Amino acid sequence: MHSNDAQMLVLTALAGGPLHGYAINTAIEKLTGARLGPGSLYGALARLEARHLIEPVTGRADARDRQRTVRITAAGRETLRAELEQMTRVAQAGLRALGVTPA
């Protein structure tokens, strides 16, 4: 899985409210049927936090703490919205090209 895909999945999971790593992966599994590996999940979390798209709910800054709860920021919500709108346009164009009427 591409790192941007993992980041989008994490943002999507967090759009519903703050979660810790295991809960994020559980939400991703419900959405996609597959879990992210620890490197993909925690790498995506680190990149998203560095870009200020997510932030810790508590003041703890230890990235190795797998029970650390994080939430999506306003910038993260805007990034997620823009990416989902672009993905929707691409999906609709692809379905039209295949002769399938988009829902």
Backbone as XML, in Angstrom:
<?xml version="1.0"?>
<chain id="A" units="angstrom">
  <residue number="1" name="MET">
    <atom name="N" x="0.836" y="-1.174" z="0.000"/>
    <atom name="CA" x="0.000" y="0.000" z="0.000"/>
    <atom name="C" x="0.881" y="1.238" z="0.000"/>
  </residue>
  <residue number="2" name="HIS">
    <atom name="N" x="0.520" y="2.193" z="-0.790"/>
    <atom name="CA" x="1.238" y="3.459" z="-0.887"/>
    <atom name="C" x="1.040" y="4.258" z="0.400"/>
  </residue>
  <residue number="3" name="SER">
    <atom name="N" x="2.058" y="5.001" z="0.831"/>
    <atom name="CA" x="1.968" y="5.730" z="2.095"/>
    <atom name="C" x="0.846" y="6.752" z="2.084"/>
  </residue>
  <residue number="4" name="ASN">
    <atom name="N" x="0.573" y="7.379" z="0.922"/>
    <atom name="CA" x="-0.545" y="8.321" z="0.855"/>
    <atom name="C" x="-1.871" y="7.611" z="1.065"/>
  </residue>
  <residue number="5" name="ASP">
    <atom name="N" x="-1.995" y="6.374" z="0.566"/>
    <atom name="CA" x="-3.205" y="5.596" z="0.791"/>
    <atom name="C" x="-3.392" y="5.346" z="2.285"/>
  </residue>
  <residue number="6" name="ALA">
    <atom name="N" x="-2.329" y="4.961" z="2.970"/>
    <atom name="CA" x="-2.408" y="4.715" z="4.410"/>
    <atom name="C" x="-2.797" y="5.992" z="5.130"/>
  </residue>
  <residue number="7" name="GLN">
    <atom name="N" x="-2.244" y="7.122" z="4.725"/>
    <atom name="CA" x="-2.577" y="8.385" z="5.367"/>
    <atom name="C" x="-4.055" y="8.730" z="5.159"/>
  </residue>
  <residue number="8" name="MET">
    <atom name="N" x="-4.570" y="8.502" z="3.964"/>
    <atom name="CA" x="-5.985" y="8.779" z="3.695"/>
    <atom name="C" x="-6.885" y="7.866" z="4.522"/>
  </residue>
  <residue number="9" name="LEU">
    <atom name="N" x="-6.490" y="6.616" z="4.665"/>
    <atom name="CA" x="-7.274" y="5.700" z="5.487"/>
    <atom name="C" x="-7.283" y="6.145" z="6.942"/>
  </residue>
  <residue number="10" name="VAL">
    <atom name="N" x="-6.147" y="6.591" z="7.445"/>
    <atom name="CA" x="-6.063" y="7.072" z="8.833"/>
    <atom name="C" x="-6.945" y="8.305" z="9.008"/>
  </residue>
  <residue number="11" name="LEU">
    <atom name="N" x="-6.850" y="9.261" z="8.093"/>
    <atom name="CA" x="-7.684" y="10.461" z="8.200"/>
    <atom name="C" x="-9.166" y="10.107" z="8.155"/>
  </residue>
  <residue number="12" name="THR">
    <atom name="N" x="-9.522" y="9.165" z="7.289"/>
    <atom name="CA" x="-10.920" y="8.735" z="7.191"/>
    <atom name="C" x="-11.378" y="8.122" z="8.510"/>
  </residue>
  <residue number="13" name="ALA">
    <atom name="N" x="-10.541" y="7.278" z="9.102"/>
    <atom name="CA" x="-10.888" y="6.669" z="10.390"/>
    <atom name="C" x="-11.060" y="7.732" z="11.469"/>
  </residue>
  <residue number="14" name="LEU">
    <atom name="N" x="-10.213" y="8.750" z="11.449"/>
    <atom name="CA" x="-10.259" y="9.790" z="12.483"/>
    <atom name="C" x="-11.350" y="10.821" z="12.248"/>
  </residue>
  <residue number="15" name="ALA">
    <atom name="N" x="-11.936" y="10.851" z="11.066"/>
    <atom name="CA" x="-13.004" y="11.818" z="10.789"/>
    <atom name="C" x="-14.197" y="11.614" z="11.725"/>
  </residue>
  <residue number="16" name="GLY">
    <atom name="N" x="-14.369" y="10.395" z="12.219"/>
    <atom name="CA" x="-15.473" y="10.107" z="13.124"/>
    <atom name="C" x="-15.189" y="10.427" z="14.571"/>
  </residue>
  <residue number="17" name="GLY">
    <atom name="N" x="-13.959" y="10.791" z="14.899"/>
    <atom name="CA" x="-13.610" y="11.140" z="16.269"/>
    <atom name="C" x="-12.249" y="10.591" z="16.642"/>
  </residue>
  <residue number="18" name="PRO">
    <atom name="N" x="-11.717" y="11.038" z="17.779"/>
    <atom name="CA" x="-10.380" y="10.623" z="18.222"/>
    <atom name="C" x="-10.292" y="9.116" z="18.457"/>
  </residue>
  <residue number="19" name="LEU">
    <atom name="N" x="-9.141" y="8.548" z="18.105"/>
    <atom name="CA" x="-8.884" y="7.114" z="18.290"/>
    <atom name="C" x="-7.415" y="6.906" z="18.610"/>
  </residue>
  <residue number="20" name="HIS">
    <atom name="N" x="-7.088" y="5.746" z="19.188"/>
    <atom name="CA" x="-5.693" y="5.354" z="19.351"/>
    <atom name="C" x="-5.352" y="4.367" z="18.229"/>
  </residue>
  <residue number="21" name="GLY">
    <atom name="N" x="-4.074" y="4.024" z="18.092"/>
    <atom name="CA" x="-3.585" y="3.231" z="16.976"/>
    <atom name="C" x="-4.358" y="1.955" z="16.701"/>
  </residue>
  <residue number="22" name="TYR">
    <atom name="N" x="-4.610" y="1.152" z="17.734"/>
    <atom name="CA" x="-5.326" y="-0.112" z="17.524"/>
    <atom name="C" x="-6.736" y="0.148" z="17.008"/>
  </residue>
  <residue number="23" name="ALA">
    <atom name="N" x="-7.412" y="1.155" z="17.564"/>
    <atom name="CA" x="-8.775" y="1.485" z="17.136"/>
    <atom name="C" x="-8.782" y="2.037" z="15.711"/>
  </residue>
  <residue number="24" name="ILE">
    <atom name="N" x="-7.754" y="2.791" z="15.346"/>
    <atom name="CA" x="-7.638" y="3.289" z="13.966"/>
    <atom name="C" x="-7.532" y="2.100" z="13.017"/>
  </residue>
  <residue number="25" name="ASN">
    <atom name="N" x="-6.679" y="1.141" z="13.353"/>
    <atom name="CA" x="-6.495" y="-0.021" z="12.486"/>
    <atom name="C" x="-7.763" y="-0.864" z="12.418"/>
  </residue>
  <residue number="26" name="THR">
    <atom name="N" x="-8.497" y="-0.963" z="13.507"/>
    <atom name="CA" x="-9.767" y="-1.687" z="13.511"/>
    <atom name="C" x="-10.769" y="-0.997" z="12.583"/>
  </residue>
  <residue number="27" name="ALA">
    <atom name="N" x="-10.828" y="0.338" z="12.638"/>
    <atom name="CA" x="-11.726" y="1.091" z="11.759"/>
    <atom name="C" x="-11.326" y="0.904" z="10.299"/>
  </residue>
  <residue number="28" name="ILE">
    <atom name="N" x="-10.034" y="0.898" z="10.022"/>
    <atom name="CA" x="-9.543" y="0.691" z="8.652"/>
    <atom name="C" x="-9.907" y="-0.713" z="8.180"/>
  </residue>
  <residue number="29" name="GLU">
    <atom name="N" x="-9.771" y="-1.690" z="9.068"/>
    <atom name="CA" x="-10.129" y="-3.063" z="8.701"/>
    <atom name="C" x="-11.616" y="-3.175" z="8.379"/>
  </residue>
  <residue number="30" name="LYS">
    <atom name="N" x="-12.467" y="-2.504" z="9.135"/>
    <atom name="CA" x="-13.911" y="-2.521" z="8.846"/>
    <atom name="C" x="-14.202" y="-1.876" z="7.497"/>
  </residue>
  <residue number="31" name="LEU">
    <atom name="N" x="-13.439" y="-0.853" z="7.162"/>
    <atom name="CA" x="-13.645" y="-0.118" z="5.920"/>
    <atom name="C" x="-13.127" y="-0.881" z="4.701"/>
  </residue>
  <residue number="32" name="THR">
    <atom name="N" x="-11.954" y="-1.494" z="4.834"/>
    <atom name="CA" x="-11.286" y="-2.091" z="3.673"/>
    <atom name="C" x="-11.204" y="-3.611" z="3.692"/>
  </residue>
  <residue number="33" name="GLY">
    <atom name="N" x="-11.397" y="-4.210" z="4.861"/>
    <atom name="CA" x="-11.237" y="-5.652" z="4.982"/>
    <atom name="C" x="-9.807" y="-6.072" z="5.286"/>
  </residue>
  <residue number="34" name="ALA">
    <atom name="N" x="-8.902" y="-5.110" z="5.408"/>
    <atom name="CA" x="-7.493" y="-5.417" z="5.692"/>
    <atom name="C" x="-6.949" y="-4.435" z="6.715"/>
  </residue>
  <residue number="35" name="ARG">
    <atom name="N" x="-5.978" y="-4.915" z="7.482"/>
    <atom name="CA" x="-5.317" y="-4.060" z="8.466"/>
    <atom name="C" x="-4.009" y="-3.534" z="7.878"/>
  </residue>
  <residue number="36" name="LEU">
    <atom name="N" x="-3.606" y="-2.375" z="8.346"/>
    <atom name="CA" x="-2.283" y="-1.861" z="7.981"/>
    <atom name="C" x="-1.250" y="-2.537" z="8.864"/>
  </residue>
  <residue number="37" name="GLY">
    <atom name="N" x="-0.081" y="-2.796" z="8.319"/>
    <atom name="CA" x="1.014" y="-3.289" z="9.136"/>
    <atom name="C" x="1.463" y="-2.187" z="10.083"/>
  </residue>
  <residue number="38" name="PRO">
    <atom name="N" x="2.121" y="-2.559" z="11.182"/>
    <atom name="CA" x="2.551" y="-1.545" z="12.155"/>
    <atom name="C" x="3.405" y="-0.443" z="11.535"/>
  </residue>
  <residue number="39" name="GLY">
    <atom name="N" x="4.301" y="-0.797" z="10.628"/>
    <atom name="CA" x="5.148" y="0.217" z="9.999"/>
    <atom name="C" x="4.335" y="1.195" z="9.163"/>
  </residue>
  <residue number="40" name="SER">
    <atom name="N" x="3.356" y="0.678" z="8.435"/>
    <atom name="CA" x="2.505" y="1.541" z="7.615"/>
    <atom name="C" x="1.637" y="2.436" z="8.479"/>
  </residue>
  <residue number="41" name="LEU">
    <atom name="N" x="1.036" y="1.856" z="9.511"/>
    <atom name="CA" x="0.151" y="2.635" z="10.379"/>
    <atom name="C" x="0.919" y="3.718" z="11.123"/>
  </residue>
  <residue number="42" name="TYR">
    <atom name="N" x="1.970" y="3.324" z="11.818"/>
    <atom name="CA" x="2.678" y="4.300" z="12.647"/>
    <atom name="C" x="3.516" y="5.261" z="11.804"/>
  </residue>
  <residue number="43" name="GLY">
    <atom name="N" x="3.931" y="4.841" z="10.620"/>
    <atom name="CA" x="4.577" y="5.759" z="9.692"/>
    <atom name="C" x="3.590" y="6.814" z="9.199"/>
  </residue>
  <residue number="44" name="ALA">
    <atom name="N" x="2.367" y="6.378" z="8.866"/>
    <atom name="CA" x="1.329" y="7.323" z="8.423"/>
    <atom name="C" x="0.989" y="8.297" z="9.546"/>
  </residue>
  <residue number="45" name="LEU">
    <atom name="N" x="0.868" y="7.788" z="10.772"/>
    <atom name="CA" x="0.568" y="8.670" z="11.906"/>
    <atom name="C" x="1.666" y="9.717" z="12.087"/>
  </residue>
  <residue number="46" name="ALA">
    <atom name="N" x="2.916" y="9.301" z="11.986"/>
    <atom name="CA" x="4.029" y="10.238" z="12.160"/>
    <atom name="C" x="4.027" y="11.297" z="11.056"/>
  </residue>
  <residue number="47" name="ARG">
    <atom name="N" x="3.788" y="10.875" z="9.803"/>
    <atom name="CA" x="3.765" y="11.831" z="8.699"/>
    <atom name="C" x="2.594" y="12.804" z="8.826"/>
  </residue>
  <residue number="48" name="LEU">
    <atom name="N" x="1.434" y="12.294" z="9.202"/>
    <atom name="CA" x="0.267" y="13.161" z="9.361"/>
    <atom name="C" x="0.471" y="14.166" z="10.490"/>
  </residue>
  <residue number="49" name="GLU">
    <atom name="N" x="1.082" y="13.720" z="11.575"/>
    <atom name="CA" x="1.340" y="14.639" z="12.682"/>
    <atom name="C" x="2.371" y="15.690" z="12.278"/>
  </residue>
  <residue number="50" name="ALA">
    <atom name="N" x="3.395" y="15.296" z="11.537"/>
    <atom name="CA" x="4.416" y="16.245" z="11.083"/>
    <atom name="C" x="3.812" y="17.298" z="10.157"/>
  </residue>
  <residue number="51" name="ARG">
    <atom name="N" x="2.768" y="16.923" z="9.419"/>
    <atom name="CA" x="2.092" y="17.855" z="8.502"/>
    <atom name="C" x="0.966" y="18.611" z="9.204"/>
  </residue>
  <residue number="52" name="HIS">
    <atom name="N" x="0.787" y="18.387" z="10.502"/>
    <atom name="CA" x="-0.239" y="19.047" z="11.330"/>
    <atom name="C" x="-1.659" y="18.701" z="10.870"/>
  </residue>
  <residue number="53" name="LEU">
    <atom name="N" x="-1.827" y="17.487" z="10.345"/>
    <atom name="CA" x="-3.145" y="17.032" z="9.927"/>
    <atom name="C" x="-3.832" y="16.229" z="11.020"/>
  </residue>
  <residue number="54" name="ILE">
    <atom name="N" x="-3.045" y="15.743" z="11.975"/>
    <atom name="CA" x="-3.571" y="15.113" z="13.184"/>
    <atom name="C" x="-2.768" y="15.659" z="14.359"/>
  </residue>
  <residue number="55" name="GLU">
    <atom name="N" x="-3.328" y="15.485" z="15.560"/>
    <atom name="CA" x="-2.635" y="15.926" z="16.760"/>
    <atom name="C" x="-3.010" y="15.018" z="17.917"/>
  </residue>
  <residue number="56" name="PRO">
    <atom name="N" x="-2.127" y="14.900" z="18.914"/>
    <atom name="CA" x="-2.467" y="14.089" z="20.084"/>
    <atom name="C" x="-3.586" y="14.751" z="20.875"/>
  </residue>
  <residue number="57" name="VAL">
    <atom name="N" x="-4.446" y="13.929" z="21.442"/>
    <atom name="CA" x="-5.516" y="14.448" z="22.299"/>
    <atom name="C" x="-4.933" y="14.827" z="23.650"/>
  </residue>
  <residue number="58" name="THR">
    <atom name="N" x="-3.989" y="14.030" z="24.123"/>
    <atom name="CA" x="-3.340" y="14.314" z="25.391"/>
    <atom name="C" x="-2.033" y="15.023" z="25.116"/>
  </residue>
  <residue number="59" name="GLY">
    <atom name="N" x="-1.372" y="15.476" z="26.145"/>
    <atom name="CA" x="-0.113" y="16.170" z="25.988"/>
    <atom name="C" x="1.073" y="15.260" z="25.774"/>
  </residue>
  <residue number="60" name="ARG">
    <atom name="N" x="0.861" y="13.948" z="25.816"/>
    <atom name="CA" x="1.987" y="13.026" z="25.644"/>
    <atom name="C" x="2.500" y="13.075" z="24.226"/>
  </residue>
  <residue number="61" name="ALA">
    <atom name="N" x="3.816" y="13.139" z="24.077"/>
    <atom name="CA" x="4.412" y="13.266" z="22.749"/>
    <atom name="C" x="5.233" y="12.045" z="22.369"/>
  </residue>
  <residue number="62" name="ASP">
    <atom name="N" x="5.155" y="10.963" z="23.132"/>
    <atom name="CA" x="5.946" y="9.775" z="22.843"/>
    <atom name="C" x="5.308" y="9.000" z="21.688"/>
  </residue>
  <residue number="63" name="ALA">
    <atom name="N" x="5.885" y="9.100" z="20.496"/>
    <atom name="CA" x="5.322" y="8.458" z="19.300"/>
    <atom name="C" x="5.332" y="6.938" z="19.418"/>
  </residue>
  <residue number="64" name="ARG">
    <atom name="N" x="6.085" y="6.383" z="20.358"/>
    <atom name="CA" x="6.126" y="4.924" z="20.513"/>
    <atom name="C" x="4.954" y="4.423" z="21.351"/>
  </residue>
  <residue number="65" name="ASP">
    <atom name="N" x="4.201" y="5.327" z="21.953"/>
    <atom name="CA" x="3.061" y="4.951" z="22.790"/>
    <atom name="C" x="1.896" y="4.568" z="21.889"/>
  </residue>
  <residue number="66" name="ARG">
    <atom name="N" x="1.645" y="3.279" z="21.759"/>
    <atom name="CA" x="0.616" y="2.811" z="20.835"/>
    <atom name="C" x="-0.797" y="3.072" z="21.343"/>
  </residue>
  <residue number="67" name="GLN">
    <atom name="N" x="-0.966" y="3.466" z="22.579"/>
    <atom name="CA" x="-2.291" y="3.797" z="23.085"/>
    <atom name="C" x="-2.541" y="5.300" z="23.055"/>
  </residue>
  <residue number="68" name="ARG">
    <atom name="N" x="-1.645" y="6.041" z="22.433"/>
    <atom name="CA" x="-1.797" y="7.494" z="22.340"/>
    <atom name="C" x="-2.982" y="7.803" z="21.440"/>
  </residue>
  <residue number="69" name="THR">
    <atom name="N" x="-3.908" y="8.590" z="21.935"/>
    <atom name="CA" x="-5.089" y="8.961" z="21.177"/>
    <atom name="C" x="-4.787" y="10.212" z="20.366"/>
  </residue>
  <residue number="70" name="VAL">
    <atom name="N" x="-5.216" y="10.188" z="19.105"/>
    <atom name="CA" x="-5.013" y="11.334" z="18.218"/>
    <atom name="C" x="-6.350" y="11.736" z="17.610"/>
  </residue>
  <residue number="71" name="ARG">
    <atom name="N" x="-6.382" y="12.962" z="17.112"/>
    <atom name="CA" x="-7.587" y="13.457" z="16.445"/>
    <atom name="C" x="-7.179" y="14.204" z="15.176"/>
  </residue>
  <residue number="72" name="ILE">
    <atom name="N" x="-8.125" y="14.297" z="14.276"/>
    <atom name="CA" x="-7.897" y="15.029" z="13.031"/>
    <atom name="C" x="-7.995" y="16.530" z="13.340"/>
  </residue>
  <residue number="73" name="THR">
    <atom name="N" x="-7.164" y="17.331" z="12.691"/>
    <atom name="CA" x="-7.200" y="18.781" z="12.855"/>
    <atom name="C" x="-8.097" y="19.387" z="11.774"/>
  </residue>
  <residue number="74" name="ALA">
    <atom name="N" x="-8.342" y="20.681" z="11.868"/>
    <atom name="CA" x="-9.115" y="21.372" z="10.825"/>
    <atom name="C" x="-8.414" y="21.232" z="9.473"/>
  </residue>
  <residue number="75" name="ALA">
    <atom name="N" x="-7.091" y="21.362" z="9.468"/>
    <atom name="CA" x="-6.333" y="21.191" z="8.217"/>
    <atom name="C" x="-6.465" y="19.758" z="7.707"/>
  </residue>
  <residue number="76" name="GLY">
    <atom name="N" x="-6.496" y="18.794" z="8.616"/>
    <atom name="CA" x="-6.676" y="17.399" z="8.229"/>
    <atom name="C" x="-8.041" y="17.157" z="7.613"/>
  </residue>
  <residue number="77" name="ARG">
    <atom name="N" x="-9.071" y="17.768" z="8.184"/>
    <atom name="CA" x="-10.426" y="17.635" z="7.624"/>
    <atom name="C" x="-10.481" y="18.223" z="6.214"/>
  </residue>
  <residue number="78" name="GLU">
    <atom name="N" x="-9.859" y="19.378" z="6.021"/>
    <atom name="CA" x="-9.859" y="20.018" z="4.702"/>
    <atom name="C" x="-9.093" y="19.164" z="3.699"/>
  </residue>
  <residue number="79" name="THR">
    <atom name="N" x="-7.959" y="18.627" z="4.107"/>
    <atom name="CA" x="-7.174" y="17.749" z="3.229"/>
    <atom name="C" x="-7.975" y="16.513" z="2.864"/>
  </residue>
  <residue number="80" name="LEU">
    <atom name="N" x="-8.625" y="15.896" z="3.839"/>
    <atom name="CA" x="-9.440" y="14.711" z="3.591"/>
    <atom name="C" x="-10.578" y="15.033" z="2.636"/>
  </residue>
  <residue number="81" name="ARG">
    <atom name="N" x="-11.280" y="16.140" z="2.872"/>
    <atom name="CA" x="-12.391" y="16.523" z="2.009"/>
    <atom name="C" x="-11.916" y="16.695" z="0.563"/>
  </residue>
  <residue number="82" name="ALA">
    <atom name="N" x="-10.821" y="17.430" z="0.365"/>
    <atom name="CA" x="-10.309" y="17.678" z="-0.982"/>
    <atom name="C" x="-9.898" y="16.377" z="-1.666"/>
  </residue>
  <residue number="83" name="GLU">
    <atom name="N" x="-9.219" y="15.500" z="-0.936"/>
    <atom name="CA" x="-8.780" y="14.225" z="-1.521"/>
    <atom name="C" x="-9.973" y="13.336" z="-1.873"/>
  </residue>
  <residue number="84" name="LEU">
    <atom name="N" x="-10.980" y="13.302" z="-1.010"/>
    <atom name="CA" x="-12.161" y="12.478" z="-1.284"/>
    <atom name="C" x="-12.939" y="13.007" z="-2.474"/>
  </residue>
  <residue number="85" name="GLU">
    <atom name="N" x="-13.022" y="14.328" z="-2.603"/>
    <atom name="CA" x="-13.694" y="14.900" z="-3.772"/>
    <atom name="C" x="-12.951" y="14.542" z="-5.054"/>
  </residue>
  <residue number="86" name="GLN">
    <atom name="N" x="-11.611" y="14.599" z="-5.017"/>
    <atom name="CA" x="-10.821" y="14.230" z="-6.199"/>
    <atom name="C" x="-10.999" y="12.743" z="-6.515"/>
  </residue>
  <residue number="87" name="MET">
    <atom name="N" x="-10.978" y="11.900" z="-5.483"/>
    <atom name="CA" x="-11.162" y="10.459" z="-5.693"/>
    <atom name="C" x="-12.543" y="10.178" z="-6.281"/>
  </residue>
  <residue number="88" name="THR">
    <atom name="N" x="-13.553" y="10.919" z="-5.857"/>
    <atom name="CA" x="-14.907" y="10.747" z="-6.372"/>
    <atom name="C" x="-14.959" y="11.086" z="-7.861"/>
  </residue>
  <residue number="89" name="ARG">
    <atom name="N" x="-14.306" y="12.195" z="-8.241"/>
    <atom name="CA" x="-14.281" y="12.575" z="-9.660"/>
    <atom name="C" x="-13.599" y="11.497" z="-10.502"/>
  </residue>
  <residue number="90" name="VAL">
    <atom name="N" x="-12.483" y="10.979" z="-10.015"/>
    <atom name="CA" x="-11.752" y="9.941" z="-10.744"/>
    <atom name="C" x="-12.599" y="8.675" z="-10.844"/>
  </residue>
  <residue number="91" name="ALA">
    <atom name="N" x="-13.231" y="8.273" z="-9.746"/>
    <atom name="CA" x="-14.057" y="7.068" z="-9.743"/>
    <atom name="C" x="-15.231" y="7.215" z="-10.706"/>
  </residue>
  <residue number="92" name="GLN">
    <atom name="N" x="-15.874" y="8.377" z="-10.703"/>
    <atom name="CA" x="-17.004" y="8.582" z="-11.608"/>
    <atom name="C" x="-16.562" y="8.545" z="-13.066"/>
  </residue>
  <residue number="93" name="ALA">
    <atom name="N" x="-15.418" y="9.158" z="-13.378"/>
    <atom name="CA" x="-14.903" y="9.132" z="-14.748"/>
    <atom name="C" x="-14.568" y="7.704" z="-15.166"/>
  </residue>
  <residue number="94" name="GLY">
    <atom name="N" x="-13.956" y="6.947" z="-14.275"/>
    <atom name="CA" x="-13.624" y="5.559" z="-14.578"/>
    <atom name="C" x="-14.855" y="4.706" z="-14.809"/>
  </residue>
  <residue number="95" name="LEU">
    <atom name="N" x="-15.872" y="4.899" z="-13.982"/>
    <atom name="CA" x="-17.114" y="4.135" z="-14.152"/>
    <atom name="C" x="-17.805" y="4.503" z="-15.464"/>
  </residue>
  <residue number="96" name="ARG">
    <atom name="N" x="-17.809" y="5.790" z="-15.797"/>
    <atom name="CA" x="-18.386" y="6.204" z="-17.088"/>
    <atom name="C" x="-17.630" y="5.558" z="-18.248"/>
  </residue>
  <residue number="97" name="ALA">
    <atom name="N" x="-16.316" y="5.551" z="-18.168"/>
    <atom name="CA" x="-15.491" y="4.955" z="-19.225"/>
    <atom name="C" x="-15.770" y="3.467" z="-19.379"/>
  </residue>
  <residue number="98" name="LEU">
    <atom name="N" x="-16.129" y="2.835" z="-18.284"/>
    <atom name="CA" x="-16.471" y="1.396" z="-18.328"/>
    <atom name="C" x="-17.909" y="1.153" z="-18.738"/>
  </residue>
  <residue number="99" name="GLY">
    <atom name="N" x="-18.655" y="2.244" z="-18.903"/>
    <atom name="CA" x="-20.067" y="2.092" z="-19.295"/>
    <atom name="C" x="-20.975" y="1.814" z="-18.121"/>
  </residue>
  <residue number="100" name="VAL">
    <atom name="N" x="-20.492" y="2.111" z="-16.928"/>
    <atom name="CA" x="-21.288" y="1.912" z="-15.709"/>
    <atom name="C" x="-21.762" y="3.285" z="-15.253"/>
  </residue>
  <residue number="101" name="THR">
    <atom name="N" x="-23.032" y="3.385" z="-14.927"/>
    <atom name="CA" x="-23.562" y="4.648" z="-14.441"/>
    <atom name="C" x="-23.169" y="4.813" z="-12.975"/>
  </residue>
  <residue number="102" name="PRO">
    <atom name="N" x="-22.418" y="5.890" z="-12.651"/>
    <atom name="CA" x="-22.032" y="6.112" z="-11.260"/>
    <atom name="C" x="-23.270" y="6.322" z="-10.386"/>
  </residue>
  <residue number="103" name="ALA">
    <atom name="N" x="-23.192" y="5.869" z="-9.168"/>
    <atom name="CA" x="-24.326" y="6.013" z="-8.230"/>
    <atom name="C" x="-24.477" y="7.446" z="-7.786"/>
  </residue>
</chain>
